[in-house]
Amino acid sequence: MFWYTLTPLDVLLFRDAKPFTPGERAWAGSVFPPNGHAIAGAMRSLLNRKENLTLKGTFLSYKKELYFPRPLSYVNNSLLHPVTWLDEQSPNQQMIWDRLSPAPLLLKEKESGKGKEKENKLEQKPRQYLPFSIVTKLLNNEILNPEDWLCQQEESSQPWTVETRSHNAIAPDSRQVKDADGYFVENAIRLHSGWSMAIAIDRKIPNVPTSMRLGGEGHRVLVEECPSLGEQWQQLQQQSQRNYERGGKSLAYLITPGVFERIHKDQKAVCQPYPWEWKLAHTVNSNQKPGNLVSVATAQPLPISGRIQDENPNKPTIPAPQVFAAPAGSVYYLDRPDILFAENLNSQPGKALEKAKRWRQLGYSEFLWISYQDN
C-alpha cells in the first residue's frame, strides 16, 4: 500500500446520501471526512482507470502524523464498562435491561467523579481526533493522562470549519430567484492550516505531487506521497494483531465507518450498528448459542450511497440504495476477538461475500484491537 496526504487547495464540498433536489429540500446535507466511495471515484479519475481499487482511510493527518476519531467508549478520560463485566458485588448487577440488545455501558463507581476536573488555565478543549502517539498508548494499554485527551497549543478540537453557503439563480427577465431550482444552501468544509486527509491505495500514483479533483464543484486537493504514514500504520497493525491473537476480553475500535448490512428473506436490506455475524454473548433462552459480543458504544448512523454503473459504459450511473454505517469511533466489547464475514476464509462464496469484500476494499469497517484491562 502507498500512503498519500490530500491537502485542500480550497474549501471542499461533500454531500451526504440524503435525497436532495433544489426547490424540494433547500438544504443539502454534508459529510466529512469523505467516505471511501468519494475517494475511489476521485482516484479512478486521476489514474484514468476503471478497475477496482483497495483503499485504507480516510484518516486525518497533522504534520505527517496520523489522527483517528476519538473512541466513543470514553466519557472524558474514563472508560465505560459493560454491566456484565462489572464486579459481582456491584449494585449495578441488579439492573434490568433488554437481553435482546447489547449490555448497557456504565462508569465504574470509583471512576464516577473523574470527569469533573478543574478548569484548565489554558482552556484546552477535548480532542475529537487522537494522534498516532495516543492511539499507540491505547493499543499498548498504557495509562493516558488527562492532558492526552486535550488539544495542545496548535490543535483544534475539530480540525475543520463548516462554512454555510447559499446558491441561487435569477429567473430570466426578472430580479426574482427561480422557484423550482433556483435556491439551496449547503455546507463547505475548510480544513485548518497544517491538516490534511490521509489515505493508502494499492497502487502508486504517478507524477506526485499533483492536484486532483475531489468532491463537488471541481474543488481540488494537493496529492503528496508520505511514506512515514505507512510506517505509523504498520506499527498500529502489528500491535492490533498481537492484541487479537492474545484473545480474552477485547475492544474492537472502529476507525472508519462500519457498514453492516444483511439481506433478509423478504429481500429487504437491514443495517445495524454491529456486524451481523457477531452474536450477543448473553441469551434469552437455553436454545440459543451465545456469541462473543457483549456491548456497543456508538452514535448516530451515517447515510452512505454510491453509484451503480450499467454494463453499457455509455449509460449514466444511477444512485445506489442507501446504507447506514456505524460512525468511526464506535467501540465493540467482546468476550474474545471475533472475525468479520468478509475476512473469514470459511464464509460461503456468493454475492453477499463479494459485496462485503467490496465494502472492505473501499476502506469501510476498519478495526484496531485493544486488550481489555479490568482496572
FILUMMAR-440449 format. One record per residue (C-alpha): residue number from 1; residue in three letters; x negated, y, z negated. Coordinates in steps of 0.5 Angstrom, whole numbers. Example, Ala and Ser with C-alpha at 12.3 -4.5 7.8 and 13.67 -1.06 7.14 Angstrom:
<sites>
gulo:1, loza:ala, xx:-25, yy:-9, zz:-16
gulo:2, loza:ser, xx:-27, yy:-2, zz:-14
</sites>
This chain:
<sites>
gulo:1, loza:met, xx:0, yy:0, zz:0
gulo:2, loza:phe, xx:-2, yy:7, zz:2
gulo:3, loza:trp, xx:-1, yy:13, zz:-3
gulo:4, loza:tyr, xx:1, yy:20, zz:-1
gulo:5, loza:thr, xx:4, yy:26, zz:-4
gulo:6, loza:leu, xx:9, yy:30, zz:-1
gulo:7, loza:thr, xx:9, yy:38, zz:-2
gulo:8, loza:pro, xx:14, yy:42, zz:0
gulo:9, loza:leu, xx:13, yy:48, zz:4
gulo:10, loza:asp, xx:19, yy:51, zz:3
gulo:11, loza:val, xx:26, yy:49, zz:-1
gulo:12, loza:leu, xx:29, yy:42, zz:0
gulo:13, loza:leu, xx:36, yy:40, zz:1
gulo:14, loza:phe, xx:38, yy:33, zz:0
gulo:15, loza:arg, xx:46, yy:32, zz:0
gulo:16, loza:asp, xx:49, yy:26, zz:-4
gulo:17, loza:ala, xx:53, yy:21, zz:-2
gulo:18, loza:lys, xx:60, yy:24, zz:-4
gulo:19, loza:pro, xx:64, yy:26, zz:2
gulo:20, loza:phe, xx:63, yy:33, zz:5
gulo:21, loza:thr, xx:67, yy:37, zz:10
gulo:22, loza:pro, xx:67, yy:44, zz:10
gulo:23, loza:gly, xx:73, yy:47, zz:9
gulo:24, loza:glu, xx:76, yy:41, zz:6
gulo:25, loza:arg, xx:71, yy:41, zz:0
gulo:26, loza:ala, xx:67, yy:47, zz:0
gulo:27, loza:trp, xx:61, yy:45, zz:-5
gulo:28, loza:ala, xx:56, yy:40, zz:-2
gulo:29, loza:gly, xx:53, yy:36, zz:-8
gulo:30, loza:ser, xx:46, yy:35, zz:-8
gulo:31, loza:val, xx:41, yy:30, zz:-11
gulo:32, loza:phe, xx:33, yy:30, zz:-13
gulo:33, loza:pro, xx:28, yy:26, zz:-13
gulo:34, loza:pro, xx:31, yy:24, zz:-6
gulo:35, loza:asn, xx:32, yy:16, zz:-5
gulo:36, loza:gly, xx:29, yy:11, zz:-1
gulo:37, loza:his, xx:34, yy:12, zz:5
gulo:38, loza:ala, xx:32, yy:19, zz:6
gulo:39, loza:ile, xx:24, yy:18, zz:5
gulo:40, loza:ala, xx:25, yy:12, zz:10
gulo:41, loza:gly, xx:28, yy:16, zz:15
gulo:42, loza:ala, xx:23, yy:21, zz:15
gulo:43, loza:met, xx:17, yy:17, zz:15
gulo:44, loza:arg, xx:20, yy:13, zz:21
gulo:45, loza:ser, xx:21, yy:20, zz:25
gulo:46, loza:leu, xx:14, yy:21, zz:23
gulo:47, loza:leu, xx:11, yy:15, zz:25
gulo:48, loza:asn, xx:16, yy:14, zz:31
gulo:49, loza:arg, xx:17, yy:7, zz:30
gulo:50, loza:lys, xx:24, yy:4, zz:28
gulo:51, loza:glu, xx:22, yy:-2, zz:24
gulo:52, loza:asn, xx:23, yy:-3, zz:17
gulo:53, loza:leu, xx:18, yy:0, zz:12
gulo:54, loza:thr, xx:16, yy:-2, zz:5
gulo:55, loza:leu, xx:16, yy:4, zz:0
gulo:56, loza:lys, xx:15, yy:5, zz:-7
gulo:57, loza:gly, xx:18, yy:11, zz:-10
gulo:58, loza:thr, xx:20, yy:17, zz:-10
gulo:59, loza:phe, xx:16, yy:19, zz:-16
gulo:60, loza:leu, xx:13, yy:26, zz:-18
gulo:61, loza:ser, xx:6, yy:28, zz:-19
gulo:62, loza:tyr, xx:3, yy:34, zz:-22
gulo:63, loza:lys, xx:-5, yy:35, zz:-21
gulo:64, loza:lys, xx:-5, yy:28, zz:-18
gulo:65, loza:glu, xx:-2, yy:24, zz:-24
gulo:66, loza:leu, xx:4, yy:20, zz:-23
gulo:67, loza:tyr, xx:10, yy:22, zz:-27
gulo:68, loza:phe, xx:16, yy:18, zz:-29
gulo:69, loza:pro, xx:23, yy:19, zz:-31
gulo:70, loza:arg, xx:24, yy:19, zz:-39
gulo:71, loza:pro, xx:26, yy:13, zz:-41
gulo:72, loza:leu, xx:34, yy:13, zz:-44
gulo:73, loza:ser, xx:32, yy:8, zz:-50
gulo:74, loza:tyr, xx:30, yy:14, zz:-54
gulo:75, loza:val, xx:33, yy:19, zz:-58
gulo:76, loza:asn, xx:28, yy:25, zz:-59
gulo:77, loza:asn, xx:22, yy:20, zz:-60
gulo:78, loza:ser, xx:26, yy:15, zz:-64
gulo:79, loza:leu, xx:27, yy:8, zz:-60
gulo:80, loza:leu, xx:34, yy:5, zz:-60
gulo:81, loza:his, xx:35, yy:-2, zz:-62
gulo:82, loza:pro, xx:41, yy:-7, zz:-60
gulo:83, loza:val, xx:45, yy:-8, zz:-66
gulo:84, loza:thr, xx:44, yy:-16, zz:-66
gulo:85, loza:trp, xx:36, yy:-14, zz:-66
gulo:86, loza:leu, xx:37, yy:-11, zz:-73
gulo:87, loza:asp, xx:35, yy:-14, zz:-80
gulo:88, loza:glu, xx:41, yy:-19, zz:-82
gulo:89, loza:gln, xx:41, yy:-15, zz:-88
gulo:90, loza:ser, xx:43, yy:-8, zz:-84
gulo:91, loza:pro, xx:50, yy:-6, zz:-86
gulo:92, loza:asn, xx:51, yy:-5, zz:-78
gulo:93, loza:gln, xx:51, yy:-12, zz:-77
gulo:94, loza:gln, xx:58, yy:-12, zz:-79
gulo:95, loza:met, xx:60, yy:-7, zz:-73
gulo:96, loza:ile, xx:66, yy:-10, zz:-69
gulo:97, loza:trp, xx:64, yy:-9, zz:-61
gulo:98, loza:asp, xx:67, yy:-12, zz:-55
gulo:99, loza:arg, xx:63, yy:-18, zz:-54
gulo:100, loza:leu, xx:64, yy:-18, zz:-46
gulo:101, loza:ser, xx:60, yy:-12, zz:-46
gulo:102, loza:pro, xx:52, yy:-11, zz:-48
gulo:103, loza:ala, xx:51, yy:-10, zz:-55
gulo:104, loza:pro, xx:51, yy:-2, zz:-58
gulo:105, loza:leu, xx:45, yy:1, zz:-59
gulo:106, loza:leu, xx:43, yy:5, zz:-66
gulo:107, loza:leu, xx:37, yy:8, zz:-69
gulo:108, loza:lys, xx:35, yy:4, zz:-75
gulo:109, loza:glu, xx:36, yy:7, zz:-82
gulo:110, loza:lys, xx:29, yy:9, zz:-83
gulo:111, loza:glu, xx:29, yy:13, zz:-77
gulo:112, loza:ser, xx:36, yy:17, zz:-77
gulo:113, loza:gly, xx:32, yy:23, zz:-80
gulo:114, loza:lys, xx:27, yy:23, zz:-75
gulo:115, loza:gly, xx:30, yy:27, zz:-69
gulo:116, loza:lys, xx:31, yy:34, zz:-74
gulo:117, loza:glu, xx:24, yy:36, zz:-73
gulo:118, loza:lys, xx:22, yy:43, zz:-75
gulo:119, loza:glu, xx:22, yy:48, zz:-69
gulo:120, loza:asn, xx:15, yy:49, zz:-66
gulo:121, loza:lys, xx:12, yy:55, zz:-66
gulo:122, loza:leu, xx:10, yy:55, zz:-58
gulo:123, loza:glu, xx:18, yy:53, zz:-57
gulo:124, loza:gln, xx:16, yy:47, zz:-53
gulo:125, loza:lys, xx:21, yy:43, zz:-49
gulo:126, loza:pro, xx:22, yy:36, zz:-49
gulo:127, loza:arg, xx:19, yy:32, zz:-42
gulo:128, loza:gln, xx:24, yy:30, zz:-38
gulo:129, loza:tyr, xx:19, yy:26, zz:-34
gulo:130, loza:leu, xx:13, yy:23, zz:-37
gulo:131, loza:pro, xx:6, yy:23, zz:-34
gulo:132, loza:phe, xx:2, yy:16, zz:-33
gulo:133, loza:ser, xx:-2, yy:17, zz:-39
gulo:134, loza:ile, xx:4, yy:17, zz:-44
gulo:135, loza:val, xx:7, yy:11, zz:-40
gulo:136, loza:thr, xx:1, yy:7, zz:-41
gulo:137, loza:lys, xx:2, yy:8, zz:-48
gulo:138, loza:leu, xx:9, yy:6, zz:-48
gulo:139, loza:leu, xx:7, yy:-1, zz:-44
gulo:140, loza:asn, xx:1, yy:-2, zz:-49
gulo:141, loza:asn, xx:6, yy:-1, zz:-55
gulo:142, loza:glu, xx:2, yy:5, zz:-58
gulo:143, loza:ile, xx:5, yy:10, zz:-62
gulo:144, loza:leu, xx:7, yy:16, zz:-59
gulo:145, loza:asn, xx:6, yy:23, zz:-63
gulo:146, loza:pro, xx:12, yy:28, zz:-63
gulo:147, loza:glu, xx:8, yy:32, zz:-58
gulo:148, loza:asp, xx:7, yy:27, zz:-53
gulo:149, loza:trp, xx:15, yy:28, zz:-51
gulo:150, loza:leu, xx:14, yy:35, zz:-51
gulo:151, loza:cys, xx:12, yy:40, zz:-45
gulo:152, loza:gln, xx:5, yy:42, zz:-45
gulo:153, loza:gln, xx:3, yy:49, zz:-43
gulo:154, loza:glu, xx:3, yy:49, zz:-36
gulo:155, loza:glu, xx:9, yy:44, zz:-35
gulo:156, loza:ser, xx:17, yy:45, zz:-35
gulo:157, loza:ser, xx:22, yy:40, zz:-38
gulo:158, loza:gln, xx:25, yy:39, zz:-31
gulo:159, loza:pro, xx:20, yy:41, zz:-25
gulo:160, loza:trp, xx:24, yy:44, zz:-20
gulo:161, loza:thr, xx:29, yy:50, zz:-20
gulo:162, loza:val, xx:36, yy:49, zz:-17
gulo:163, loza:glu, xx:38, yy:55, zz:-12
gulo:164, loza:thr, xx:45, yy:55, zz:-10
gulo:165, loza:arg, xx:46, yy:58, zz:-3
gulo:166, loza:ser, xx:52, yy:59, zz:1
gulo:167, loza:his, xx:53, yy:58, zz:8
gulo:168, loza:asn, xx:59, yy:62, zz:12
gulo:169, loza:ala, xx:60, yy:63, zz:19
gulo:170, loza:ile, xx:64, yy:69, zz:22
gulo:171, loza:ala, xx:70, yy:68, zz:27
gulo:172, loza:pro, xx:70, yy:71, zz:34
gulo:173, loza:asp, xx:72, yy:78, zz:35
gulo:174, loza:ser, xx:73, yy:78, zz:27
gulo:175, loza:arg, xx:70, yy:80, zz:21
gulo:176, loza:gln, xx:73, yy:74, zz:17
gulo:177, loza:val, xx:70, yy:68, zz:15
gulo:178, loza:lys, xx:72, yy:62, zz:19
gulo:179, loza:asp, xx:78, yy:58, zz:16
gulo:180, loza:ala, xx:76, yy:51, zz:18
gulo:181, loza:asp, xx:69, yy:50, zz:17
gulo:182, loza:gly, xx:66, yy:57, zz:16
gulo:183, loza:tyr, xx:64, yy:57, zz:9
gulo:184, loza:phe, xx:61, yy:52, zz:4
gulo:185, loza:val, xx:56, yy:52, zz:-2
gulo:186, loza:glu, xx:50, yy:47, zz:-3
gulo:187, loza:asn, xx:44, yy:47, zz:-8
gulo:188, loza:ala, xx:37, yy:47, zz:-5
gulo:189, loza:ile, xx:31, yy:45, zz:-9
gulo:190, loza:arg, xx:25, yy:49, zz:-11
gulo:191, loza:leu, xx:19, yy:44, zz:-13
gulo:192, loza:his, xx:15, yy:48, zz:-18
gulo:193, loza:ser, xx:8, yy:50, zz:-17
gulo:194, loza:gly, xx:3, yy:44, zz:-17
gulo:195, loza:trp, xx:8, yy:39, zz:-17
gulo:196, loza:ser, xx:9, yy:34, zz:-11
gulo:197, loza:met, xx:13, yy:28, zz:-10
gulo:198, loza:ala, xx:9, yy:21, zz:-9
gulo:199, loza:ile, xx:11, yy:15, zz:-5
gulo:200, loza:ala, xx:7, yy:9, zz:-3
gulo:201, loza:ile, xx:8, yy:6, zz:4
gulo:202, loza:asp, xx:6, yy:-1, zz:7
gulo:203, loza:arg, xx:2, yy:3, zz:13
gulo:204, loza:lys, xx:-3, yy:8, zz:14
gulo:205, loza:ile, xx:0, yy:15, zz:16
gulo:206, loza:pro, xx:-5, yy:18, zz:22
gulo:207, loza:asn, xx:-8, yy:25, zz:22
gulo:208, loza:val, xx:-7, yy:27, zz:15
gulo:209, loza:pro, xx:-6, yy:32, zz:12
gulo:210, loza:thr, xx:0, yy:33, zz:17
gulo:211, loza:ser, xx:7, yy:36, zz:16
gulo:212, loza:met, xx:14, yy:32, zz:16
gulo:213, loza:arg, xx:21, yy:34, zz:16
gulo:214, loza:leu, xx:25, yy:32, zz:10
gulo:215, loza:gly, xx:32, yy:33, zz:8
gulo:216, loza:gly, xx:37, yy:38, zz:11
gulo:217, loza:glu, xx:36, yy:44, zz:16
gulo:218, loza:gly, xx:29, yy:42, zz:18
gulo:219, loza:his, xx:25, yy:44, zz:12
gulo:220, loza:arg, xx:18, yy:41, zz:12
gulo:221, loza:val, xx:13, yy:38, zz:7
gulo:222, loza:leu, xx:6, yy:37, zz:7
gulo:223, loza:val, xx:3, yy:30, zz:7
gulo:224, loza:glu, xx:-3, yy:28, zz:4
gulo:225, loza:glu, xx:-7, yy:22, zz:2
gulo:226, loza:cys, xx:-8, yy:21, zz:-5
gulo:227, loza:pro, xx:-12, yy:14, zz:-7
gulo:228, loza:ser, xx:-12, yy:16, zz:-14
gulo:229, loza:leu, xx:-5, yy:15, zz:-15
gulo:230, loza:gly, xx:-5, yy:8, zz:-13
gulo:231, loza:glu, xx:-11, yy:7, zz:-18
gulo:232, loza:gln, xx:-6, yy:9, zz:-23
gulo:233, loza:trp, xx:0, yy:5, zz:-20
gulo:234, loza:gln, xx:-5, yy:-1, zz:-20
gulo:235, loza:gln, xx:-6, yy:0, zz:-28
gulo:236, loza:leu, xx:1, yy:0, zz:-30
gulo:237, loza:gln, xx:3, yy:-6, zz:-25
gulo:238, loza:gln, xx:-2, yy:-10, zz:-29
gulo:239, loza:gln, xx:0, yy:-8, zz:-36
gulo:240, loza:ser, xx:7, yy:-9, zz:-34
gulo:241, loza:gln, xx:5, yy:-16, zz:-31
gulo:242, loza:arg, xx:2, yy:-18, zz:-38
gulo:243, loza:asn, xx:8, yy:-16, zz:-42
gulo:244, loza:tyr, xx:12, yy:-20, zz:-37
gulo:245, loza:glu, xx:8, yy:-26, zz:-38
gulo:246, loza:arg, xx:8, yy:-25, zz:-45
gulo:247, loza:gly, xx:15, yy:-27, zz:-46
gulo:248, loza:gly, xx:19, yy:-26, zz:-52
gulo:249, loza:lys, xx:24, yy:-20, zz:-53
gulo:250, loza:ser, xx:22, yy:-15, zz:-48
gulo:251, loza:leu, xx:25, yy:-8, zz:-45
gulo:252, loza:ala, xx:25, yy:-7, zz:-37
gulo:253, loza:tyr, xx:24, yy:0, zz:-36
gulo:254, loza:leu, xx:27, yy:2, zz:-29
gulo:255, loza:ile, xx:23, yy:8, zz:-26
gulo:256, loza:thr, xx:27, yy:8, zz:-19
gulo:257, loza:pro, xx:35, yy:8, zz:-18
gulo:258, loza:gly, xx:37, yy:1, zz:-19
gulo:259, loza:val, xx:42, yy:-2, zz:-14
gulo:260, loza:phe, xx:46, yy:-8, zz:-17
gulo:261, loza:glu, xx:52, yy:-10, zz:-12
gulo:262, loza:arg, xx:56, yy:-16, zz:-11
gulo:263, loza:ile, xx:61, yy:-18, zz:-6
gulo:264, loza:his, xx:67, yy:-22, zz:-9
gulo:265, loza:lys, xx:71, yy:-27, zz:-6
gulo:266, loza:asp, xx:76, yy:-21, zz:-4
gulo:267, loza:gln, xx:71, yy:-18, zz:0
gulo:268, loza:lys, xx:70, yy:-12, zz:-5
gulo:269, loza:ala, xx:63, yy:-10, zz:-7
gulo:270, loza:val, xx:63, yy:-8, zz:-14
gulo:271, loza:cys, xx:57, yy:-5, zz:-17
gulo:272, loza:gln, xx:55, yy:-5, zz:-25
gulo:273, loza:pro, xx:49, yy:-2, zz:-29
gulo:274, loza:tyr, xx:45, yy:-8, zz:-29
gulo:275, loza:pro, xx:43, yy:-14, zz:-25
gulo:276, loza:trp, xx:49, yy:-19, zz:-24
gulo:277, loza:glu, xx:44, yy:-25, zz:-25
gulo:278, loza:trp, xx:42, yy:-22, zz:-32
gulo:279, loza:lys, xx:48, yy:-26, zz:-36
gulo:280, loza:leu, xx:49, yy:-23, zz:-43
gulo:281, loza:ala, xx:46, yy:-26, zz:-49
gulo:282, loza:his, xx:52, yy:-26, zz:-53
gulo:283, loza:thr, xx:58, yy:-30, zz:-51
gulo:284, loza:val, xx:65, yy:-30, zz:-53
gulo:285, loza:asn, xx:67, yy:-38, zz:-53
gulo:286, loza:ser, xx:63, yy:-44, zz:-53
gulo:287, loza:asn, xx:64, yy:-46, zz:-46
gulo:288, loza:gln, xx:59, yy:-40, zz:-44
gulo:289, loza:lys, xx:52, yy:-41, zz:-43
gulo:290, loza:pro, xx:48, yy:-35, zz:-46
gulo:291, loza:gly, xx:43, yy:-31, zz:-42
gulo:292, loza:asn, xx:38, yy:-26, zz:-44
gulo:293, loza:leu, xx:41, yy:-19, zz:-43
gulo:294, loza:val, xx:42, yy:-16, zz:-50
gulo:295, loza:ser, xx:44, yy:-9, zz:-49
gulo:296, loza:val, xx:43, yy:-3, zz:-44
gulo:297, loza:ala, xx:41, yy:4, zz:-44
gulo:298, loza:thr, xx:43, yy:8, zz:-38
gulo:299, loza:ala, xx:47, yy:14, zz:-36
gulo:300, loza:gln, xx:52, yy:17, zz:-30
gulo:301, loza:pro, xx:51, yy:13, zz:-24
gulo:302, loza:leu, xx:48, yy:16, zz:-17
gulo:303, loza:pro, xx:52, yy:15, zz:-11
gulo:304, loza:ile, xx:48, yy:13, zz:-5
gulo:305, loza:ser, xx:50, yy:12, zz:2
gulo:306, loza:gly, xx:45, yy:10, zz:8
gulo:307, loza:arg, xx:47, yy:10, zz:15
gulo:308, loza:ile, xx:49, yy:4, zz:20
gulo:309, loza:gln, xx:45, yy:3, zz:27
gulo:310, loza:asp, xx:49, yy:0, zz:32
gulo:311, loza:glu, xx:46, yy:-6, zz:36
gulo:312, loza:asn, xx:46, yy:-1, zz:42
gulo:313, loza:pro, xx:41, yy:5, zz:40
gulo:314, loza:asn, xx:45, yy:10, zz:45
gulo:315, loza:lys, xx:50, yy:10, zz:40
gulo:316, loza:pro, xx:50, yy:14, zz:34
gulo:317, loza:thr, xx:49, yy:12, zz:27
gulo:318, loza:ile, xx:55, yy:12, zz:22
gulo:319, loza:pro, xx:55, yy:13, zz:14
gulo:320, loza:ala, xx:54, yy:6, zz:11
gulo:321, loza:pro, xx:59, yy:4, zz:5
gulo:322, loza:gln, xx:57, yy:8, zz:-2
gulo:323, loza:val, xx:54, yy:4, zz:-7
gulo:324, loza:phe, xx:53, yy:7, zz:-14
gulo:325, loza:ala, xx:46, yy:6, zz:-17
gulo:326, loza:ala, xx:44, yy:6, zz:-25
gulo:327, loza:pro, xx:39, yy:12, zz:-25
gulo:328, loza:ala, xx:32, yy:12, zz:-26
gulo:329, loza:gly, xx:30, yy:12, zz:-34
gulo:330, loza:ser, xx:35, yy:6, zz:-35
gulo:331, loza:val, xx:32, yy:1, zz:-40
gulo:332, loza:tyr, xx:35, yy:-6, zz:-41
gulo:333, loza:tyr, xx:34, yy:-10, zz:-47
gulo:334, loza:leu, xx:32, yy:-18, zz:-46
gulo:335, loza:asp, xx:31, yy:-24, zz:-51
gulo:336, loza:arg, xx:26, yy:-26, zz:-46
gulo:337, loza:pro, xx:24, yy:-23, zz:-39
gulo:338, loza:asp, xx:28, yy:-25, zz:-33
gulo:339, loza:ile, xx:27, yy:-24, zz:-25
gulo:340, loza:leu, xx:31, yy:-21, zz:-20
gulo:341, loza:phe, xx:35, yy:-24, zz:-15
gulo:342, loza:ala, xx:31, yy:-21, zz:-9
gulo:343, loza:glu, xx:25, yy:-24, zz:-12
gulo:344, loza:asn, xx:27, yy:-31, zz:-14
gulo:345, loza:leu, xx:24, yy:-36, zz:-10
gulo:346, loza:asn, xx:30, yy:-40, zz:-12
gulo:347, loza:ser, xx:35, yy:-36, zz:-9
gulo:348, loza:gln, xx:40, yy:-38, zz:-4
gulo:349, loza:pro, xx:38, yy:-36, zz:3
gulo:350, loza:gly, xx:43, yy:-32, zz:7
gulo:351, loza:lys, xx:46, yy:-25, zz:8
gulo:352, loza:ala, xx:46, yy:-23, zz:0
gulo:353, loza:leu, xx:39, yy:-25, zz:-1
gulo:354, loza:glu, xx:37, yy:-21, zz:6
gulo:355, loza:lys, xx:41, yy:-15, zz:3
gulo:356, loza:ala, xx:38, yy:-15, zz:-4
gulo:357, loza:lys, xx:31, yy:-15, zz:-1
gulo:358, loza:arg, xx:32, yy:-9, zz:4
gulo:359, loza:trp, xx:34, yy:-5, zz:-2
gulo:360, loza:arg, xx:28, yy:-7, zz:-6
gulo:361, loza:gln, xx:24, yy:-6, zz:1
gulo:362, loza:leu, xx:26, yy:2, zz:0
gulo:363, loza:gly, xx:24, yy:2, zz:-7
gulo:364, loza:tyr, xx:30, yy:1, zz:-11
gulo:365, loza:ser, xx:30, yy:-3, zz:-17
gulo:366, loza:glu, xx:23, yy:-2, zz:-19
gulo:367, loza:phe, xx:22, yy:-4, zz:-26
gulo:368, loza:leu, xx:16, yy:-4, zz:-31
gulo:369, loza:trp, xx:16, yy:-9, zz:-37
gulo:370, loza:ile, xx:15, yy:-7, zz:-44
gulo:371, loza:ser, xx:14, yy:-12, zz:-50
gulo:372, loza:tyr, xx:19, yy:-10, zz:-56
gulo:373, loza:gln, xx:16, yy:-9, zz:-62
gulo:374, loza:asp, xx:20, yy:-9, zz:-68
gulo:375, loza:asn, xx:17, yy:-4, zz:-73
</sites>
